[in-house]
């Protein structure tokens, strides 16, 4: 089972949320006494939004634009010594052969499936823990005594009237509760600790009821539920958990401030005195999403008392300042850098073309999970084997170097097929790589460092713009240096054929000169009346070749056939095998 796309999004979102939480914490220190308690609480909703929104638009103001710098300074792929594949051309038919070899380094990667399994186990454990906390709380509530005395109920009704609340909210008392709390999402109840309920004056009750009713009015129980769901999904991220712990604390401070806004100056002292009576911390878990309690711990209580003593009603200027700062911060943390956004289709599969003839080619793909797509460009008929795999997007590997060459030429980083880039001096495991190269020789030997060097000199925005114009697979170049090599960029065999068709017809957004240059370096063999052009690609992960490509087109007089073969396997699955399968099929069909 493949780890779902959702999991990759979750990991990326959790990382960006960690940065968001750190920025919020820094700003809270800077503006600790300059902005209101409500602002200090509300700003945490940016963290909630960062974690909850499935898709966020891009912005040049995003803090995550730093990702572009990281992409440019990222190290080279891990050289795993002998764990590489060398794919060599051997003449299948008589003709003039262009030397073409696909040297491929292994990509080091942690199994996403293993990480996904660990994540699922963590989700189950965390969800079980939170569920037990809430079940225990509900049992306590069920065994509690309802408050029926006239005086506290009259105080409650006056508080509700003051806050324009019409909902019937009963009051209960329990010896198991050490702090007043609001309980219940759909049927809210106010819980009072029975051990000092009898010692509460009418004013004490009024302050407590105001506090809990503000929790109700602000829908804090619902917020608790959303936070708990997020915490379950991001159980592995301590920064997210700490951020939400601080959010809960700031919520109590904001609730205090809201109560003080309802009182006159002389009542601030009495409200603080009532809070001091609640210094004994609750024994209920803070992860009981169905509760919003008055107190949390003594350290927080001390901070709350200090805030109450120094409370001043918020001025209009402070409100405006807080609002402007929140808006500016949202542009920074709630937007993505274009370099880490999906600019193409988010679908995992491509659309099936019309005029398709499905073929049974099982005999050619024994031992592989593969697909074959052939387009008769003259008749506009597709011949497809394995519909599912032909639509499924996978890493293009070195076949992307066709597009990379076009972009390099179009942006001026490459002049022509003879553009030489000096060898970087690194001793590679492949002798042909350890020398100077031109575009033509680098394409033939699939020299990664050559393509990396000129690609790094091109702004990611420009590359992305070309991806959009071409419609190249998912157009996701968010991976680091080699985003085309078992990384973020993915394309299906059907889409490979579509891109090659537009390349052949000179319908891609590149000059005719540059298209002709790439067509020239793609040529593999010229036979009597026929020309075969193509490119192999191999994906090696942790020393095992798991992904093989061979794409290209065959010209036979006026006839043009465009093809893409992809094979998947656990190991020994390379572009060489994909090419051999392609040539066998084309030969048996009589095209060669």
N, C-alpha and C positions, 0 to 999 in steps of 0.2 A: 504494500500500500504506500503510495506517495504522500508525503506530508502536504497538506492542502495549502493553497495560495494564501489563505487566511493566516496561517501560521507565520509565513514570511512577513506578511504585513504587520502582524502582532509584534514580532521581534523588532522590526524597524521602528514601529510606533513607540514601543517601550523605550528604546534608546533615545529617541527624540523627546519623549516625555521626561526622561531623566534630565536632559539639558534644560527643558522648560522649568522643571521643579527647582533646579539650581539657580536659574535666573530669578525666579520668583523669590526664593529665599534671600538672595543678595539684595533685591529691591526692598524687601521687607525690613532688612537691617538699615538700609539707607533712609527709608521713609518711616521708621518705626514710630516716631513722635510727630511726624509732619502730616500724616494722613489718618483718616478715621478708622475705627475698628471695623466698620462695615466694609471699607475698601480692603483692609487686610484680609478679610474673609472672602469677599467677592472675587479677589484676584485669583484665588485658587480654582475658580471655575474655568480658567484658561487651561489648567492642567486636565480637568475633567474633559473639556472639549478636545484637547490634543489626543487624549486616549480613546475617546468615544466616536469621533467622526471618522467614517470609513474613507472619505476622500476629501482632501484639502487643496485649495487652489495654490498656485505658485506666486511668488512675489520677489522682486529684487531686494526687498528689505528683510527677507527671511534670514534668521540667524543661521539657518542650515545651508546657506550659500557657502559657508566655510567648507562644505563637502567638496566643492570644486577644487579648493586648494589641496585637500587631502588626496583627491584623485591625481592631481599633478605630481604630488610628492610621494605617492605610494611606491613601495618597493616592487621589484620585479617578481614574476612568478617563481615559486619555489623550484629550484633545480633538484630533482630527486635522483640525480646520477644516472644509473643504468635504466631507470624506469621510464623509458621513452619508446616511441614507435617511429620507425623509419619506413616510409612508404615509397617504393621505387617503381618507376614505370618499366614495364617489359613489353617489347613490341608484340602486339597481338596480331597485327596484319602488316603486310609490307607497306612502307610509306616513309615519309620524312617525319621523324619524331622530334618534338620539342622536349628537351629534358625537363622533367617535372617530378619533384620529390616533396613529400609532405612530412617534414620533421616536426615532431610534436612533443613538447614538454608536459609532464604530469602536473595537474593542478591538485594542490593539497586542500582537502575539504573535510569538515566534520559531517557525518551523516545527518541530514535533516530529519530522516525518519526516526533515528535514535533520539534526537533532541525532542521531536514531536511526542514520542512515547513518554519520555521523562516529564514533559510538560503536562500531558494528560494525567499522569499519576499525581503530579503536584496539584492540578486542578481538583481532582477527586478528593485528595486529602484536605485541601483548604476548604472546599465546599462542605465537606463532612464536619470539619471543626466549627465553621460558622453556623451550620445547621444545628449542631448540638447546643451551641450557645443560645440560639433563638428558641429551641425547644425547651431548654431549661428555663428561660425567661417566661415563656408562655405558661409553663406549669406553675410558676410562681404567681403569675397574674390570675390564673384560674382559682387559686386557693386564697386569693386576697378578699378582704372585707370592703364592701361598698360604703362610702361615706354618705350618710342620710341626714346629718344634722343640718338644721336650717341655716345657721350663720355662715359656714364655709360655702354652702351652695349659693347663698345670696351674694357673697363676695365674688364668686366665680361668674355669676350672671352679670354683675356690674362690669367686671373686667372684659367679658365677651362683648358687652354693649359698647364699651369704650373702643374696642378694636374692630367693631362691626363684624363680629363672628356670630352666625346663626346656628351653626352645627351643634347638636347635642353632644357634649363631652362630659361623661360621668367622672367622678372622682373615687378612687379606691385607696386603701391603705394596706401596707404589708410590712411584716417584721423582717422580711428577707431583703428589703430594699433599703439602702443606706442613704439614698439621695433622691429628691423629687425627680420625676421623669415623665415624659410624654411617651405613651406606648400605643402602637397600632397604626397601620397605614390607612385602612378603610374605616375602622371603627376606633377612633382614638380615645384614649383614657389618660387621665392624669393620675399618677401614682404618688402617694405620699408615704414617707417612712413612718410606720406606726410607733416606733420607739420615742419619737419626739413630736408626734402630731399634736398631742394634747398640750404641748408647750408653745405652740405657734399662736401668735396673736392675730387679730384680723388684718393688721398691716403686713405681718409676715406672710400670711396667706395671699394677700393681694399682690405682693411682690413676686411670690412663687408662681401664682396663676398667670401674671403678666408674662413672666419668663417662658412658661410652658406654652402659653397661647401664641406667643410670637414664634416659637418653634413650629407650631401648627400652621400659622399663617404663612410662614416662609417655606412650608412643605419640606421641612428638614428630614422627616422620616423617609420621604421619597428620595431625597438626596442621599441619605444613608444607604438605601437599597442600591442605587446606582453605583455608589462608591464601592460597596461590597462586591458587586458583580465585577467591577474593574479590578479590584484587588484579587479576586479569584483568578481572573485571566492573567494577571501580571504578578502572580505569587512569587516569582523568581527575582523580582526587582525591588531591592530594599529602599531605593531612592523614592520610588512611587509610594511604597507603604509609609515611609517617613513623611512624605509630602501630605498624604491624607491624614496622618496623625496630627500634623500641624494645622491642617484645615479644620479638623474637629475642634481643636483648641481655640482657633480663631473664631469659630462659629459661636462658642460660648461667650467670648469677649464681645462679639458683635451683638449677641442677644442681650447682654448686659447693657450695652450702649443704647439699644433700642428701648429697653425698659426705662433707662434714665431719661431718655427723650420725653417719656410720658409723665415724668415726675417733675416736681419743682425742686429748686436748689436745696431746700431744707430737708428734703426726703432722701438725698443721696446718702447721707450718713446712716439713716435707718435701713436703707436697702443693703448697704455694706455690712451692717450688723447682722441682718438676716442671712446673708451669704456666709458669714463667719460661723454661724450655727451649723452649717452644712460641711464643715471641714473634713469630717470623716468620709473617706472616699468610698465610692460604690464598689461592691464586690461583683457586680455584673460585668461581663466582658464588653470591651468597647466595640466588639464586632457583632453585637446584637443590633442588626440594622433596623429593627422595629422599635428602637428606643432612642430618645433624645434626652439625655440627663442633664441636670443642673451642674453637677460637679464632676471632676475627673480625677485630679490628684492635688496634693497640697501645694506643689510648685505652681501649678496653674492657678489654684485658688489665691495664692499670694499675688500673682501677677494680676488677677482679676480685681483684688482689693485695691492694689495700687492704681489701676486704671479707673476704678470707681472714685477714688479719692481725688484724682487729678482730672476727672471728666469735665469737659467743656462741650457744649452743644456745637455741632458741626456748622461751620460758616459756609456761606455760598461759595466763597473762593476755594475752600478745601474740597468741596464737592466737585467743582469744575476741574480743579487740578487733578483730582483722582480719576475723573472720567477721561480726561485727555490722556493721562498716563496709561490707563487701561486700554484705550483704543490703540495707542502707539505700540504698546506691548503685544497686543493681539496680532498686529501686522508682522511683528518680529517672530513670534512663537507659534502662531496658528496658520502660517503659510509655509509652503515647501520651497526649497530651491528647485529650479527647473532641472538641475542635474540629478535629482533623486525622485523625479516624478515620472510616472508612466505617461509618455506622450502619445503612444499609439493605442491600439485596442487592448483592453484589459482582458479580453477573452482568451481562454487557454487553447482554443481551437480556431482554425480558419473556416471560412464559409466554403461549402462545396460548389464548384463551378457547374455550369450547365453542359449538356452534350457529353455525358460521361458514359464510358463503357467499362464496366468492372471486370477485371480479369482474375483468373486463378493462377497465381505464380508461386504457390507454396513450395514447389520443388527447388526453386532458386534460392529460397530464404531459409533453408533448413538450418536450425541452430540459432537463428536470429529472429527478433521481433522487428520486422521491417516493413517498408512501404516502397512502392514504385509509382511514379507519376510521369506519364509521357503525353506531351501535347503535340498533335499534328497541327502545326501552325497554319498550314494551307487549308485544311478542312475544319479547323477549330473544334477538333474532337479530342477529348481527354481519355487516356487509357490508364486506369488506376487499379492498383492492387492494395488491399487493406485500407478501406475507407477511413477507419478511425485513426490509424497512424499517419495517413496522408494529410490529415487535418491538424494533427497534434503538433504544437510548437515545441521545439527543442533548441539547444544551443547550435548556432550555425558553424561554430569552430572556424577553421581557416577558409571556409567558403565565403565568409564575410569580407575577406581580403579583396574580393572583386569590387565591392562597394567602397571599401576603404581606399583602394587605389583611385577610384573615380573622385572621391572627396578630396584626396591629397592633390590630385591634378587640378581640380576645379578651384581649389582655394589658393593655388600657387605654391604650396609646400613642395610639390613635385613639378618639374618642368615638362618632362617627357619620360619615356621608358628607360632612358639612359641616365636619369638623375642619380648621381652617386652619393651615398651617405657613408662616411668613414666608419670602419669597424670600431666599436666601443672599447675594445681591448679585453673584454671578458672572454675567458676560454670556455667555450660551450662544448657540450658532449657530442656535437655534430661538427665535423671538420669544415663543411661548406659554410657554416655560420660564422666561423672565426676569420673573417676577411671582409674587405670592403664589398658593398653590393650596390647594384643599380635596381631600379624598380623591376625590370624584367627578370634579373637573376634572383632577386629577393622573392618574387612571386613564384618562380620555378622551384626554389628550395624552401618556400614557406618560412622565410626568416622572420621570426617574431620581432626581434629587436629593431629591425628596419621599420616595420609597420608601427611599432610602439613609438618610435622616435618622432616620426612625422605626425602621427596622430596626436601625441602630447602637445605639439605646437599649434594644434587647431583648437579653438575655443569649443567647449562642449555645446554651447548654444548653437553654434553653426552646424555641428554634427547632428544635433537633435533636429534642427530645421530641415536638414536633408532627409533624416529618417521620416519626418512627417510627410515631406513631399513624395518620397518614394513609397511610403506605406510599407516599410520593411518590418514584417512580423509584429511583435509587440512594441518595437521602437524604444525599448527600455535600455538606456546606456548608463544606468545608475551604478553598475558594477565598477570596480576600480580600473586598473590600467587595461587589462585584457577583458573588456566587458563582453567580447564575442566568444571567449573561450570558457565554456562551462560556467557562465556567470549569468548576468541579468538579461542579456539580449537573446531572444528566441524567435524562431521562425519555423513554419511548417513546410513540408515538401511542395504542397500546392502553391504556397506563397513564393517559394523559391522559383518555381516555374514561371509564375506571373512576373516576377522581377526580371528574370532572364529574357522573357518574351519582350518586355519593354526595352531592355537593353539591346536586344537584337534589332528591334524596330526603331532604335534611337528615340525612344519616347520618355526616357528618364531625364530629370532636370540637370543635364550636363551638356557641355558643348560637344558638337560632333567630333571635333578633334580628339577630345579626351575619351569619348566613347570608342573611337577607332583604336586609340592606344591600348585600352583595356582589352578590346576584342583581340588585338594582336598578341598580347602576352598570355591570353587564355588558350591560344591555339596549341593543341596537343599533337595532332598528326594530320598531314595532308596526304590523301590517297587519290587515286585517279577518279576525278569527278566528285570527291567527297572531302569535307573538312570537319574534323572533330575538335571542339573546344570544350574545356571543362576545368574543374577545380575539385580536389579532394579536401576532406576535412576530417579530423579525428579528435575526439574528446577523451582525454585520459584523466581520471580522478583517482587519487591515492594509488597511483601506479597501475591502474587497471583501465584498459581501453574499453569504453562503454558506449561510444557514440561514433558512428561512421557515416560520412557523406560522400556522394559523388554527384555533382550537378554540372550541367552544361547544355550544349546543343550540337546537333549533327546536321550539316548542310549536304544534301545530295542533289546537285544540280539546282533545280528550282524548289525542291522539297526541303522543308526545315522541320526538324523534330527537336523539341526542347524537353529535357528530362531532369528528374531529381530522384535520387535513391537515398534513403536513410535506413540505417540498421541500428538497433539497440541490443545490448547484451550485458552480461555481467563482467565479461573480459574478452580479450581477443576479438574486439569489434572495432574495426578501423576503416579509414577511407579506402585502403587497399582492397579490403573485402567488398566494400560498397562498389568500388570501380569494377572489380571482377564480376560481380553480380550484374552490373549494368551492361558490361560488354557482352556477357553471355546472353542476356535477354535481347539486346539489339541484334546480335548475330543470328540468334534463332528466329527473330522476326524478319530477317533478311535485309535489315537496314545497313548492315556492314558486310 
